[in-house]
Amino acid sequence: MEHSEEKKSEIEKVRDVLFNFAIDREDIKWLMERLPKEANIKRSTVEYELQILKIISVGWSISYYLENNPHKNALLELFWMEIYEFSQQLSTTTELMIGQDIDYFQILKERLDMYVNTMAQKPEAPEPSTVIGPEFARTCGNEDDISTFMTGSKMFLSITGQVKEYFETIKLR
């Protein structure tokens, strides 16, 4: 029993690291600063969608990189439950500020489904990021803007790469 509790504690620590990484905004700010000033885009939409893409990229990475790991399902459940609680708080705060009910977790689920379906429709794509970038730009209303396309691709590549590196470092067994 003690060994089980030890592992659960390890999984919870991993969840905490991944959750905090998923909601951290520093890389979003960094990417936003590098968008061309002359780009004809809605910057607030791009920033909003980057946060969504970051969160779902972390969740996707857990499924992808821990595909055969016995702790995958437990970690996924803990991660998404934490994201759910965060989303509820964000939705409540937003409703108080603007007087409109927004279900942030539902938005996350819809975007995750959208990106996964888009990847499934293009199995010949050499990298998921080559599918994610254009879909991100389309979602932002900037499907013809290469900088938005590249920003989405960069976000996805960066996040999935960092999660993979983290998993390799901690050797979750």
C-alpha positions in Angstrom: 0.0 0.0 0.0 2.8 2.4 0.8 4.4 2.0 -2.6 1.0 2.8 -4.2 0.8 6.0 -2.1 4.3 6.9 -3.1 3.5 6.6 -6.8 0.3 8.6 -6.4 2.3 11.3 -4.8 4.8 11.2 -7.7 1.9 11.4 -10.2 0.4 14.4 -8.4 3.8 16.2 -8.5 4.0 15.6 -12.2 0.4 16.8 -12.6 1.3 20.0 -10.7 4.4 20.6 -12.8 2.4 20.1 -16.1 -0.6 22.1 -14.9 1.6 25.1 -13.8 3.5 24.9 -17.1 0.2 24.8 -19.1 -1.2 27.9 -17.5 2.1 29.9 -17.4 1.9 32.8 -19.9 5.6 33.7 -20.4 6.0 31.9 -23.6 2.7 33.3 -24.9 4.0 36.8 -24.2 7.3 36.0 -25.9 5.5 34.8 -29.0 3.1 37.8 -29.0 6.1 40.2 -28.9 7.5 38.5 -32.0 4.4 38.9 -34.2 5.1 41.5 -36.8 3.7 44.9 -35.8 2.3 45.4 -39.3 0.4 42.1 -39.3 -3.3 42.7 -39.9 -4.5 40.3 -37.1 -6.6 40.5 -34.0 -3.8 40.3 -31.4 -6.2 39.6 -28.5 -7.7 36.6 -30.4 -4.3 35.2 -31.1 -3.2 35.6 -27.5 -6.4 34.0 -26.3 -6.1 31.1 -28.7 -2.4 30.6 -27.8 -3.4 30.0 -24.2 -5.9 27.4 -25.3 -3.4 25.8 -27.6 -0.8 25.6 -24.9 -3.2 23.9 -22.4 -4.4 21.3 -24.9 -0.9 20.7 -26.2 0.2 19.7 -22.7 -2.8 17.4 -22.4 -2.2 15.9 -25.9 1.5 15.4 -25.0 0.6 13.3 -22.0 -1.5 11.0 -24.1 1.1 10.9 -26.9 4.4 10.5 -25.0 3.0 8.2 -22.3 1.1 6.1 -24.7 2.2 2.8 -23.2 3.0 4.0 -19.7 0.9 2.5 -16.9 0.5 6.0 -15.3 -0.9 7.7 -18.4 -4.6 7.4 -17.5 -4.1 8.5 -13.9 -2.0 11.5 -15.0 -4.4 12.5 -17.7 -7.3 12.3 -15.2 -5.5 14.4 -12.6 -4.3 16.9 -15.2 -7.7 17.5 -16.8 -9.4 17.7 -13.4 -7.0 20.4 -12.4 -7.6 22.2 -15.7 -11.4 21.8 -15.1 -11.1 23.5 -11.7 -9.0 26.3 -13.2 -11.5 26.7 -16.0 -14.4 26.9 -13.5 -12.6 29.7 -11.7 -11.8 31.5 -14.9 -15.4 31.1 -16.1 -16.8 32.5 -12.9 -14.4 35.4 -12.9 -15.2 36.2 -16.5 -19.0 36.1 -15.8 -18.6 38.5 -12.9 -16.5 40.9 -15.1 -18.5 40.9 -18.3 -21.9 39.5 -17.2 -21.8 36.7 -19.7 -21.6 33.0 -18.9 -18.6 31.4 -20.6 -17.7 27.7 -20.1 -14.0 27.8 -20.6 -13.6 24.0 -20.1 -16.1 23.4 -22.9 -14.1 25.7 -25.2 -11.0 23.7 -24.3 -12.7 20.4 -25.2 -14.0 21.8 -28.4 -10.6 23.1 -29.5 -9.0 19.8 -28.5 -11.5 17.9 -30.6 -11.0 20.3 -33.5 -7.2 19.9 -33.5 -7.3 16.1 -33.0 -9.9 15.7 -35.8 -7.8 17.9 -38.1 -4.7 15.8 -37.4 -6.8 12.6 -38.1 -7.9 14.0 -41.5 -4.3 14.5 -42.5 -2.4 11.3 -41.5 0.1 12.0 -44.3 1.4 15.2 -42.6 5.1 14.8 -41.7 4.6 16.5 -38.3 1.5 17.4 -36.3 2.7 21.0 -36.2 2.2 21.3 -40.0 -1.5 20.6 -39.4 -1.8 22.6 -36.1 -0.3 25.8 -37.5 -2.9 26.4 -40.3 -5.8 25.3 -38.1 -4.6 27.7 -35.4 -4.5 30.5 -38.0 -8.0 29.6 -39.2 -9.3 29.6 -35.7 -7.9 33.0 -35.1 -9.5 34.3 -38.2 -6.1 34.8 -39.9 -5.9 31.7 -42.2 -3.9 33.7 -44.8 -1.4 35.2 -42.3 1.8 33.2 -42.3 2.9 34.8 -39.0 -0.2 33.5 -37.2 0.3 30.1 -38.9 3.9 30.0 -37.7 3.0 31.2 -34.2 0.6 28.3 -33.7 3.2 25.8 -35.1 5.9 27.2 -32.8 3.6 27.0 -29.8 2.7 23.4 -30.5 6.3 22.3 -31.2 7.7 24.1 -28.2 5.1 22.8 -25.7 5.2 19.2 -27.0 9.0 19.2 -27.1 9.2 20.6 -23.5 6.7 18.0 -22.2 8.6 15.2 -23.9 11.9 16.4 -22.4 10.3 16.6 -19.0 9.1 13.0 -19.3 12.5 11.9 -20.4 14.1 13.7 -17.4 11.8 12.3 -14.7 11.6 8.8 -16.1 8.1 8.2 -14.9 7.6 4.5 -14.4 
